[in-house]
Amino acid sequence: MQIGLMADSHDHLPRIEQAVELFNHHHVEFVIHAGDFVAPFALAPLERLHCEWVGVFGNNDGERAGLEKRSQGRIKAGPLRIELDRKRLTVIHILEELDRDREQADLIVFGHTHQAEIRQDRDVLLINPGETYGWLHGQATVAIVDLPTLKVELIDL
């Protein structure tokens, strides 16, 4: 099972649309957004995904009620814990808000820093897919993860 990861899209519709097209092209089976959608209108491209998706609120998501309603409950307060393909995933926007010593996950997905990061820490793979909108650091990225192998591909949009 391949999953798509994105974060920090900050209402940038063209980049969100690029991410959706890329995920659909690669036939990902699930997409996770690690926060900072910002406004409900930014969810429109996600409605064109060919798979299910979930997300967590970020610190810039001011219209939480609207985001929750438009997403039909797919966006929740983090940490969000899900199991996919026999892997335990935790999704949070700000990694420092997670008690890592108590967290039991194979993969932790986070955002907030706008810097793409892939690292192994003990038995946990940590992934920040970077900023989808690409303004802060000039690089728009998403990631695709092969869950059985936990192989990660960081992709420039």
Backbone bond lengths (Angstrom), bond angles and torsions (degrees), N, CA, C in turn:
res aa  C-N    CA-C-N  psi(-1)  N-CA   C-N-CA  omega(-1)  CA-C   N-CA-C  phi
1 M - - - 1.456 - - 1.518 108.92 -
2 Q 1.324 115.50 129.48 1.459 120.80 175.05 1.513 109.21 -105.98
3 I 1.344 114.82 138.37 1.455 120.08 177.58 1.527 109.10 -123.14
4 G 1.316 115.43 151.37 1.450 121.97 176.44 1.518 109.86 -102.85
5 L 1.330 115.67 141.30 1.461 121.44 179.39 1.517 109.55 -123.95
6 M 1.323 115.05 138.29 1.454 120.99 175.63 1.516 109.08 -149.22
7 A 1.323 116.27 161.01 1.468 121.49 178.24 1.526 108.74 -160.24
8 D 1.309 114.76 163.31 1.470 121.29 172.39 1.522 112.81 50.20
9 S 1.325 115.79 56.63 1.463 120.67 178.75 1.528 112.22 -84.47
10 H 1.316 118.44 -23.40 1.475 124.28 170.60 1.526 114.25 43.41
11 D 1.327 116.58 50.41 1.471 122.62 173.90 1.525 114.79 65.82
12 H 1.301 120.14 10.55 1.467 121.11 -177.01 1.529 109.05 -82.98
13 L 1.331 115.46 87.25 1.462 121.24 -174.09 1.535 114.32 -56.19
14 P 1.332 120.38 -44.26 1.478 117.89 179.86 1.533 112.97 -59.94
15 R 1.321 118.08 -39.00 1.467 120.35 179.85 1.533 111.03 -72.45
16 I 1.323 116.91 -37.49 1.464 120.10 177.54 1.530 109.18 -63.39
17 E 1.333 116.35 -41.59 1.462 120.63 177.69 1.526 110.93 -63.02
18 Q 1.343 117.19 -40.33 1.469 120.57 176.82 1.528 110.64 -61.26
19 A 1.325 116.13 -43.41 1.463 119.96 179.95 1.527 110.58 -62.08
20 V 1.317 117.46 -44.49 1.463 121.76 179.23 1.527 110.36 -60.91
21 E 1.334 116.76 -46.02 1.467 120.14 178.58 1.525 111.02 -60.15
22 L 1.323 116.38 -42.61 1.463 120.89 -179.81 1.526 110.79 -63.83
23 F 1.335 117.05 -46.49 1.460 120.17 179.71 1.529 111.06 -62.83
24 N 1.330 116.96 -41.48 1.466 119.87 177.67 1.528 110.83 -65.01
25 H 1.317 117.44 -41.36 1.471 122.06 179.55 1.532 111.02 -61.44
26 H 1.329 116.82 -38.46 1.465 121.26 -179.34 1.534 112.77 -86.95
27 H 1.312 116.89 2.21 1.463 122.87 177.06 1.535 112.02 56.82
28 V 1.337 116.62 40.75 1.468 117.64 175.98 1.519 108.03 -64.30
29 E 1.326 115.18 151.71 1.462 119.73 -174.73 1.520 113.17 -102.74
30 F 1.325 116.26 -5.55 1.466 120.13 179.83 1.521 106.75 -163.80
31 V 1.334 117.51 144.47 1.466 122.02 178.39 1.523 109.00 -125.72
32 I 1.330 114.14 139.50 1.465 121.79 177.64 1.521 108.52 -122.96
33 H 1.322 115.90 131.13 1.472 122.57 176.04 1.524 107.30 -112.57
34 A 1.331 116.46 123.77 1.466 121.38 -175.13 1.532 113.27 -93.65
35 G 1.306 117.76 31.60 1.455 121.38 167.95 1.517 116.96 99.19
36 D 1.328 112.95 163.12 1.463 125.85 -174.30 1.526 111.71 71.31
37 F 1.345 113.77 58.54 1.466 122.29 169.33 1.528 107.04 -73.35
38 V 1.319 115.94 -46.43 1.457 131.80 178.46 1.523 111.46 93.78
39 A 1.336 120.41 -69.90 1.472 120.66 -175.53 1.528 110.53 -125.96
40 P 1.333 116.30 155.16 1.465 120.03 -177.57 1.529 115.24 -57.13
41 F 1.337 118.14 -33.98 1.469 118.60 -178.22 1.531 111.85 -61.47
42 A 1.326 117.99 -23.46 1.460 121.83 -178.76 1.529 112.75 -71.68
43 L 1.327 117.28 -7.77 1.465 120.51 179.13 1.526 112.60 -85.13
44 A 1.326 118.04 -13.53 1.468 121.00 -176.43 1.524 112.66 -53.29
45 P 1.334 120.59 -47.27 1.467 118.63 179.34 1.533 113.29 -61.91
46 L 1.327 117.75 -32.75 1.461 120.69 -179.40 1.523 111.74 -64.33
47 E 1.330 116.65 -23.66 1.458 120.96 178.35 1.532 111.18 -68.00
48 R 1.335 117.34 -13.87 1.469 121.25 179.39 1.533 112.66 -96.57
49 L 1.327 117.09 5.50 1.464 119.79 174.79 1.527 109.72 -65.00
50 H 1.308 117.09 145.84 1.466 121.89 177.97 1.526 111.37 -91.39
51 C 1.314 116.51 21.02 1.462 121.09 -179.11 1.532 108.43 -151.16
52 E 1.313 114.92 174.34 1.465 120.45 175.91 1.529 109.82 -75.35
53 W 1.314 115.94 158.27 1.453 120.94 176.83 1.530 109.84 -147.89
54 V 1.322 114.96 156.05 1.463 122.49 174.35 1.522 107.88 -140.94
55 G 1.307 115.31 167.07 1.460 119.87 177.27 1.510 111.30 -159.49
56 V 1.318 114.54 170.88 1.463 121.64 175.43 1.524 108.44 -121.94
57 F 1.313 114.70 155.30 1.456 119.67 176.36 1.520 110.17 -71.27
58 G 1.319 115.26 146.21 1.450 122.06 173.61 1.517 110.07 -110.40
59 N 1.311 116.54 179.11 1.459 120.72 -177.13 1.529 113.12 -73.44
60 N 1.333 119.50 -11.87 1.468 121.89 178.34 1.524 112.83 -105.54
61 D 1.306 117.05 8.74 1.464 120.54 179.84 1.520 109.45 -86.02
62 G 1.327 115.75 84.58 1.459 121.47 -175.33 1.515 114.19 -76.22
63 E 1.306 117.77 -27.59 1.463 121.49 -177.61 1.526 110.23 -101.38
64 R 1.318 115.55 58.95 1.469 119.76 -174.39 1.518 113.56 -59.39
65 A 1.316 116.95 -41.90 1.475 119.08 -179.07 1.526 110.17 -63.40
66 G 1.311 117.14 -42.85 1.457 121.09 178.57 1.514 112.30 -66.81
67 L 1.329 116.57 -39.46 1.464 120.49 177.90 1.522 111.00 -65.15
68 E 1.333 115.76 -42.20 1.462 119.10 179.96 1.530 110.95 -64.35
69 K 1.338 115.63 -42.33 1.461 119.81 -179.48 1.528 111.17 -66.52
70 R 1.328 117.01 -49.04 1.470 120.70 -178.13 1.532 111.29 -63.92
71 S 1.333 116.97 -33.66 1.468 120.50 -179.39 1.522 112.74 -82.27
72 Q 1.330 116.71 -3.04 1.463 122.61 -177.78 1.527 110.94 57.19
73 G 1.351 114.65 40.99 1.458 120.72 175.93 1.514 114.87 81.57
74 R 1.324 117.92 8.48 1.475 120.06 179.92 1.528 112.45 -75.34
75 I 1.338 116.14 -21.79 1.467 120.16 179.95 1.520 107.89 -101.35
76 K 1.329 115.52 129.07 1.464 121.51 -176.43 1.518 110.02 -134.27
77 A 1.316 115.46 165.88 1.460 120.38 172.48 1.522 108.37 -69.49
78 G 1.306 116.33 138.02 1.464 119.80 178.35 1.508 111.52 -85.05
79 P 1.300 118.26 163.49 1.455 124.55 2.11 1.528 111.98 -78.77
80 L 1.316 113.49 143.69 1.456 122.45 175.84 1.521 107.24 -105.00
81 R 1.315 115.60 127.64 1.471 120.32 -179.84 1.520 108.83 -115.96
82 I 1.329 115.15 124.77 1.462 120.76 179.87 1.523 108.98 -137.02
83 E 1.314 115.40 160.61 1.459 120.62 174.49 1.524 108.13 -120.91
84 L 1.338 115.03 128.37 1.455 122.02 177.86 1.519 108.42 -134.21
85 D 1.287 117.03 131.79 1.465 122.03 175.76 1.537 111.66 49.66
86 R 1.322 115.05 41.80 1.474 123.59 178.17 1.528 113.72 65.58
87 K 1.332 116.88 21.14 1.465 122.06 175.28 1.527 107.99 -115.64
88 R 1.333 114.96 137.76 1.462 121.08 177.63 1.517 108.63 -91.10
89 L 1.337 115.67 123.17 1.456 121.54 -178.60 1.522 109.76 -117.61
90 T 1.310 115.40 139.51 1.456 122.03 172.00 1.516 107.10 -120.66
91 V 1.329 116.06 132.62 1.461 121.89 180.00 1.522 108.25 -120.47
92 I 1.333 115.45 129.22 1.459 121.70 179.09 1.520 107.39 -149.10
93 H 1.309 117.33 152.01 1.467 118.65 179.32 1.528 110.56 -79.40
94 I 1.312 116.69 -52.11 1.465 121.16 -177.37 1.523 108.46 -105.37
95 L 1.303 116.90 110.67 1.465 122.17 -174.72 1.526 111.93 -57.71
96 E 1.307 117.69 -36.77 1.461 121.47 -177.47 1.532 113.23 -65.71
97 E 1.315 117.68 -13.90 1.467 121.17 177.81 1.527 112.04 -84.97
98 L 1.306 116.95 0.89 1.461 121.81 -178.49 1.524 109.70 -103.41
99 D 1.323 116.61 132.75 1.468 121.19 175.21 1.524 106.89 -79.83
100 R 1.316 115.60 91.01 1.457 120.90 -173.14 1.518 113.26 -64.63
101 D 1.338 118.23 -27.99 1.465 120.12 179.62 1.524 112.09 -68.14
102 R 1.316 116.90 -25.85 1.469 120.57 -178.95 1.526 113.11 -99.89
103 E 1.314 116.07 -11.25 1.468 119.65 -175.25 1.520 110.79 -75.73
104 Q 1.322 115.24 130.52 1.463 121.23 178.02 1.525 107.60 -112.48
105 A 1.319 114.41 94.84 1.463 119.85 -177.54 1.523 109.52 -145.63
106 D 1.322 114.16 154.00 1.461 120.40 171.82 1.525 110.18 -89.34
107 L 1.338 115.10 -28.12 1.455 121.79 -175.95 1.516 109.38 -143.09
108 I 1.325 116.50 130.99 1.466 122.14 174.06 1.521 107.37 -116.64
109 V 1.332 115.42 125.06 1.457 122.55 179.09 1.523 107.31 -108.94
110 F 1.333 116.26 131.40 1.463 120.38 -179.61 1.518 110.14 -144.87
111 G 1.308 116.22 173.13 1.461 123.01 179.32 1.514 110.15 -138.43
112 H 1.324 115.70 -134.67 1.463 125.61 171.77 1.524 115.16 76.89
113 T 1.305 119.98 -43.94 1.463 120.88 -174.91 1.525 112.58 -80.42
114 H 1.318 117.29 -15.24 1.466 123.56 -178.07 1.528 112.34 65.40
115 Q 1.310 117.09 12.27 1.463 122.67 178.80 1.530 108.43 -113.60
116 A 1.316 116.08 124.09 1.465 118.99 176.50 1.527 108.87 -64.75
117 E 1.324 114.66 137.92 1.468 119.99 -178.20 1.523 109.17 -151.51
118 I 1.307 115.45 133.38 1.466 121.72 175.47 1.520 105.57 -134.68
119 R 1.333 116.33 117.08 1.460 118.37 179.70 1.519 111.03 -151.46
120 Q 1.304 113.90 150.26 1.462 121.81 176.01 1.520 107.29 -96.22
121 D 1.318 117.05 129.73 1.457 121.84 176.87 1.521 107.15 -131.06
122 R 1.310 115.36 108.98 1.466 121.76 -171.47 1.526 108.13 58.72
123 D 1.297 118.71 -123.83 1.467 121.16 -179.31 1.528 112.67 -100.30
124 V 1.325 117.15 17.22 1.461 121.43 -175.53 1.526 110.12 -118.10
125 L 1.332 115.80 133.72 1.456 121.26 173.61 1.520 107.64 -92.15
126 L 1.324 116.67 126.56 1.462 122.23 178.42 1.521 108.57 -109.27
127 I 1.336 115.44 130.74 1.466 119.76 -178.86 1.527 109.84 -133.82
128 N 1.320 114.53 125.97 1.453 122.25 165.35 1.524 104.37 -112.28
129 P 1.339 118.49 114.54 1.459 119.89 -177.45 1.525 113.88 -72.68
130 G 1.325 117.55 0.46 1.457 120.89 -178.63 1.513 110.84 85.40
131 E 1.305 115.65 -169.32 1.465 119.99 -177.75 1.518 110.72 -93.68
132 T 1.318 115.80 126.21 1.454 120.08 178.62 1.519 110.34 -67.99
133 Y 1.327 118.03 -34.14 1.460 118.29 -173.59 1.512 113.25 -84.15
134 G 1.310 120.89 -20.47 1.451 123.42 168.98 1.506 117.70 72.68
135 W 1.302 118.57 13.84 1.455 120.08 -176.57 1.526 112.89 -84.38
136 L 1.305 117.60 -45.76 1.463 121.50 -172.35 1.527 112.58 -63.63
137 H 1.319 117.13 -45.32 1.462 120.58 -178.01 1.530 112.93 -112.51
138 G 1.320 116.62 2.67 1.457 120.29 176.89 1.516 115.22 75.94
139 Q 1.329 116.65 13.13 1.459 120.03 179.55 1.524 108.98 -136.48
140 A 1.328 116.21 116.27 1.466 121.74 178.12 1.521 108.34 -94.65
141 T 1.340 116.46 121.97 1.460 120.32 -176.85 1.523 111.84 -137.18
142 V 1.322 114.33 156.52 1.464 124.58 168.98 1.525 105.69 -138.08
143 A 1.316 116.37 175.08 1.464 119.75 178.75 1.523 110.13 -135.04
144 I 1.321 114.81 152.49 1.458 122.02 171.42 1.524 106.62 -123.32
145 V 1.339 114.93 131.54 1.462 121.13 -178.28 1.522 109.02 -118.92
146 D 1.327 115.20 130.76 1.458 121.20 170.44 1.529 105.90 -88.29
147 L 1.317 117.47 106.91 1.469 120.18 -172.89 1.529 115.24 -61.57
148 P 1.331 120.56 -42.60 1.468 117.35 -179.13 1.527 113.75 -58.48
149 T 1.332 116.87 -37.61 1.460 120.47 -177.36 1.530 113.54 -100.76
150 L 1.335 115.87 -13.66 1.464 123.46 -173.02 1.528 112.17 57.90
151 K 1.321 115.68 30.48 1.466 121.23 174.22 1.532 107.47 -80.49
152 V 1.347 115.20 133.12 1.463 121.03 -175.22 1.525 109.70 -116.52
153 E 1.318 114.86 135.63 1.457 120.71 172.79 1.520 108.37 -118.84
154 L 1.314 116.56 118.46 1.467 122.43 175.66 1.519 107.36 -89.30
155 I 1.326 116.89 128.96 1.466 120.57 -172.90 1.528 110.10 -124.45
156 D 1.336 115.33 130.04 1.454 121.16 174.42 1.533 108.69 -78.46
157 L 1.313 115.79 137.20 1.467 120.16 176.55 1.524 109.32 -87.99
